[in-house]
Amino acid sequence: MSEPTPTFASKWAFLLGHALIGFDPARQQFYSLLGEDGRPLLAMWTEADTARAALPDGFRLLQTDVRSRLAELPEGVGVAVDPDTPAGLVLAPEYAASLKPLTEPFPAGTHSAFKQWPLLPDALREALAAAAGRYAFVDRVWALIYNIDDSPWIGLLVYRTDGGEEAHESIVDALDGALSATASLEELAVPLVRIVSLGDLDPAVVAELEAQPPVFRR
């Protein structure tokens, strides 16, 4: 008899994946379990029917990206993925905490490589340029792919602006809207596209990015 296939085959499949969680709106809390050592585990599922059967009354089923939930996970809490199933797995609180830094675009202590996006459609390139062109406070946008150590290639949109908080929110919404309306992640052959400000990046990363041709230049 063969062993059951793990729910997520690697840490990156987990970090870049999506899952279902239970949320109790009355108490404003997520559904959790107690591990064998008595410590709490946030429950996640990959199948809706399995999740619905496991959740008590009062909990709603929500879809989430794993990295967001992991980034907000309280200290001392682990994760149970597909609990009580043959392919389920448990992440102890210590291991879950060790993965938290990897939810950031450029985690400290890691190496990133950049390259041109080989499957970037012309329609998306034009949509990104048009979106950025509507904002006088944005003068550059880059569209690249990058990795973090041994991660898969990840989509990356980087904008440059000297505007304030509202300017950042506006251009992020505009770029995200252009992306969502023009191409799917499957078409782009990436599990995720991050949108970040050049000003938030490490100087070494900035230097490498600025050496790449932008999709928009004012």
Disulfide bonds with the S-S distance in Angstrom:
none
